[in-house]
Amino acid sequence: MRSQHIWTSRDEEGRKREVRVTKFGGNWKFQAKYRDEEDWTYYDRPLTDDLRELRDIIFRKYQRRRGSAEDFAAVDKLLRDQTRDE
């Protein structure tokens, strides 16, 4: 089943950045772009900050019964693996 999570943030210079994360078939696809860019950037290895934000979003959705425990566990594992490799 497909699930999608979208959020916006601002960088140090105040530029708005939109991040979209889609899970389909057990695979996570991360993409982001700044408001002034036309093309999306697709990440094979997502940014650690994006993983942390996604983890927080899924946790809040899980608390409201709108997210699954499996998604939270999968993102938590991705974050642990990535921070261990850094």
Secondary structure by P-SEA (a helix, b strand, c coil): cbbbbbbccccccbbbbbbbbbbcccbbbbbbbcccccbbbbbccccaaaaaaaaaaaaaaaaaccccaaaaaaaaaaaaaaaaac
